[in-house]
């Protein structure tokens, strides 16, 4: 499955607030495009893999929403949970259709339905985490300290037109080597690219979600926003 087919987070000051508002806005037309994409996913194995990717990303973003106390990211988790709910129902239907056509056994169909349910449980748990932010619940001091002391940061940023990485692949720009931040997902319009590889091309407007050390956040932002023109 190619990057184009596999469509299943940075806190700060006033300038960044404006960036976040622009970054996480989802238009109704984009939601329609996403629904159309999900209807095109016909292969059961592909659907299972996409559900796995969505549930993992939802957990990562839920953790990030706590880390940054970001409602924008928490709302993104809500969207992913809704996507996964749609995918779960589609997988259940396809499993029953395959059973009716004698393409799978009863046990195999039950296994698929249970797997779909497991992915849904994970996404529901992620939404429960994000709901802490959405309801503005104060974190327990111990949990807050654990999050602050974590060595791993999950951050995200939008690729600006003037960025030197536009049009290049992740391998070309050596983003992880130079910043320590590894791209774990890219949001392109209404859809997601999960686990992007070195040959994944970066486009203007892409939202790159990355994981890495805290000291890598600033150079990561600099590269995406165009504040630097290349690596020294």
C-alpha positions as CSV (number, residue, x, y, z in Angstrom):
1,X,0.0,0.0,0.0
2,X,1.5,3.3,-1.1
3,X,1.8,6.5,1.0
4,X,-0.9,8.1,-1.2
5,X,-3.3,5.3,-0.2
6,X,-2.4,5.0,3.5
7,X,-4.4,8.0,4.7
8,X,-5.5,7.2,8.2
9,X,1.7,17.7,16.7
10,X,4.0,22.6,18.9
11,X,2.8,24.8,21.8
12,X,3.8,28.5,22.2
13,X,3.1,32.3,21.9
14,X,0.7,34.4,19.8
15,X,2.4,33.5,16.5
16,X,2.0,29.9,17.3
17,X,-1.6,30.2,18.4
18,X,-2.4,31.6,14.9
19,X,-0.4,28.7,13.4
20,X,-2.4,26.1,15.4
21,X,-5.7,27.7,14.5
22,X,-4.7,27.4,10.8
23,X,-3.2,24.0,11.2
24,X,-6.1,22.1,12.8
25,X,-9.1,23.5,10.9
26,X,-11.0,20.8,9.1
27,X,-13.4,21.9,6.4
28,X,-16.7,20.1,5.6
29,X,-15.4,19.4,2.1
30,X,-12.4,17.6,3.6
31,X,-14.6,15.4,5.7
32,X,-16.5,14.5,2.6
33,X,-13.2,13.5,0.9
34,X,-12.3,11.4,3.9
35,X,-15.6,9.6,3.9
36,X,-15.1,8.9,0.1
37,X,-11.6,7.5,0.8
38,X,-12.9,5.1,3.5
39,X,-15.6,3.8,1.1
40,X,-12.8,2.9,-1.4
41,X,-11.0,0.7,1.1
42,X,-12.1,-2.7,0.0
43,X,-9.4,-5.1,1.2
44,X,-10.0,-6.5,4.7
45,X,-6.3,-6.7,5.4
46,X,-5.7,-3.1,4.3
47,X,-8.7,-2.0,6.5
48,X,-7.2,-3.8,9.5
49,X,-3.8,-2.2,9.0
50,X,-5.4,1.2,8.7
51,X,-7.4,0.7,11.9
52,X,-4.2,-0.3,13.7
53,X,-2.5,2.9,12.5
54,X,-5.4,5.1,13.4
55,X,-5.7,3.7,16.9
56,X,-1.9,4.1,17.5
57,X,-1.9,7.7,16.3
58,X,-5.0,8.5,18.5
59,X,-3.0,7.3,21.6
60,X,0.0,9.4,20.6
61,X,-2.1,12.5,20.0
62,X,-4.0,12.0,23.2
63,X,-0.7,11.9,25.2
64,X,0.4,15.0,23.3
65,X,-2.9,16.9,24.1
66,X,-2.1,16.3,27.8
67,X,1.6,17.4,27.4
68,X,0.6,20.7,25.8
69,X,-2.8,21.1,27.4
70,X,-4.0,21.6,23.8
71,X,-7.7,21.5,22.9
72,X,-6.8,21.5,19.2
73,X,-5.0,18.2,19.5
74,X,-7.7,16.8,21.8
75,X,-10.3,17.6,19.1
76,X,-8.1,15.8,16.6
77,X,-8.3,12.7,18.8
78,X,-12.1,13.1,18.7
79,X,-12.0,13.1,14.9
80,X,-9.8,10.0,14.8
81,X,-12.2,8.2,17.2
82,X,-15.1,8.9,14.8
83,X,-13.0,7.7,11.8
84,X,-12.2,4.5,13.6
85,X,-15.8,4.0,14.6
86,X,-16.7,4.2,10.8
87,X,-14.0,1.8,10.0
88,X,-15.0,-0.7,12.7
89,X,-18.6,-0.9,11.3
90,X,-17.2,-1.3,7.8
91,X,-14.9,-4.1,8.8
92,X,-17.8,-5.9,10.7
93,X,-20.0,-5.6,7.6
94,X,-17.2,-6.9,5.3
95,X,-16.5,-9.8,7.6
96,X,-20.2,-10.8,7.5
97,X,-20.3,-10.4,3.7
98,X,-17.2,-12.6,3.4
99,X,-18.8,-15.2,5.6
100,X,-21.9,-15.2,3.5
101,X,-19.8,-15.8,0.4
102,X,-17.9,-18.6,2.1
103,X,-14.7,-16.7,1.8
104,X,-14.0,-17.0,5.6
105,X,-15.1,-19.4,8.3
106,X,-17.3,-18.5,11.2
107,X,-14.3,-18.4,13.5
108,X,-12.4,-16.2,11.1
109,X,-15.3,-13.8,10.8
110,X,-15.6,-13.7,14.6
111,X,-11.9,-13.0,14.9
112,X,-12.1,-10.0,12.5
113,X,-15.1,-8.6,14.4
114,X,-13.2,-8.9,17.7
115,X,-10.1,-7.3,16.2
116,X,-12.3,-4.4,15.1
117,X,-13.6,-4.1,18.6
118,X,-10.1,-4.1,20.1
119,X,-9.1,-1.1,17.9
120,X,-12.3,0.7,19.0
121,X,-11.5,0.1,22.7
122,X,-8.0,1.6,22.1
123,X,-9.4,4.7,20.4
124,X,-12.1,5.1,23.1
125,X,-9.3,5.0,25.7
126,X,-7.4,7.7,23.8
127,X,-10.5,9.8,23.6
128,X,-10.9,9.4,27.4
129,X,-7.4,10.8,27.8
130,X,-8.1,13.7,25.5
131,X,-11.4,14.4,27.3
132,X,-9.4,15.4,30.3
133,X,-8.2,18.4,28.2
134,X,-11.6,19.0,26.6
135,X,-13.3,19.2,29.9
136,X,-10.5,21.3,31.4
137,X,-9.9,18.8,34.2
138,X,-6.9,19.5,36.4
139,X,-4.3,16.7,36.2
140,X,-3.2,15.0,39.4
141,X,0.2,16.5,40.4
142,X,2.0,13.2,40.1
143,X,0.7,12.6,36.6
144,X,1.5,16.2,35.6
145,X,5.1,15.8,36.9
146,X,5.5,12.6,34.9
147,X,4.4,14.2,31.7
148,X,6.7,17.2,32.2
149,X,9.7,15.0,33.0
150,X,9.2,12.7,30.0
151,X,12.3,12.5,27.7
152,X,10.1,12.0,24.6
153,X,8.1,14.8,23.1
154,X,5.3,14.4,20.5
155,X,5.1,17.6,18.5
156,X,3.5,18.7,15.3
157,X,3.8,21.5,12.8
158,X,2.6,22.7,9.4
159,X,5.0,22.9,6.5
160,X,5.0,26.4,5.1
161,X,5.3,27.3,1.4
162,X,8.7,28.9,2.1
163,X,10.2,25.9,3.8
164,X,13.3,24.4,2.2
165,X,11.9,20.9,2.7
166,X,8.9,21.4,0.4
167,X,9.0,19.0,-2.5
168,X,11.7,16.8,-1.0
169,X,11.4,13.4,0.6
170,X,12.0,12.7,4.3
171,X,15.2,10.9,3.3
172,X,16.4,13.9,1.3
173,X,15.9,16.4,4.1
174,X,17.4,14.1,6.8
175,X,14.8,15.5,9.3
176,X,15.4,12.9,11.9
177,X,19.2,13.0,11.6
178,X,19.3,16.8,11.9
179,X,16.6,17.3,14.6
180,X,16.2,14.0,16.3
181,X,12.5,14.2,15.6
182,X,11.1,11.2,13.7
183,X,8.0,11.7,11.6
184,X,5.3,9.3,12.8
185,X,2.4,10.6,10.7
186,X,1.6,13.3,8.1
187,X,-1.8,14.8,7.8
188,X,-2.5,15.9,4.2
189,X,-5.8,17.6,3.8
190,X,-8.4,15.3,5.3
191,X,-6.3,12.2,5.2
192,X,-3.4,10.7,7.1
193,X,-0.1,9.0,6.0
194,X,0.9,6.7,8.8
195,X,4.5,5.7,9.4
196,X,5.8,7.7,6.5
197,X,9.0,6.2,4.9
198,X,12.1,7.8,3.6
199,X,10.6,8.1,0.1
200,X,7.5,10.1,1.4
201,X,7.5,13.5,-0.3
202,X,6.8,16.5,1.8
203,X,4.2,19.0,0.4
204,X,3.4,22.6,1.5
205,X,0.5,22.5,3.9
206,X,1.4,19.0,5.3
207,X,1.1,18.7,9.0
208,X,3.9,16.5,10.3
209,X,3.5,14.7,13.6
210,X,6.9,13.8,15.1
211,X,8.4,12.2,18.2
212,X,11.8,12.8,19.7
213,X,13.8,14.7,22.4
214,X,12.7,18.1,23.6
215,X,15.8,19.8,22.2
216,X,14.7,18.8,18.7
217,X,11.5,20.7,18.8
218,X,13.0,24.1,17.9
219,X,15.0,23.0,14.9
220,X,12.0,20.9,13.8
221,X,9.8,24.0,13.9
222,X,12.5,26.1,12.1
223,X,12.7,23.7,9.2
224,X,8.9,23.5,8.8
225,X,8.2,27.2,9.0
226,X,11.2,28.3,6.8
227,X,13.0,30.2,9.5
228,X,16.1,28.4,8.3
229,X,17.0,27.8,4.7
230,X,18.9,24.5,5.2
231,X,21.1,22.6,7.7
232,X,24.5,24.2,8.6
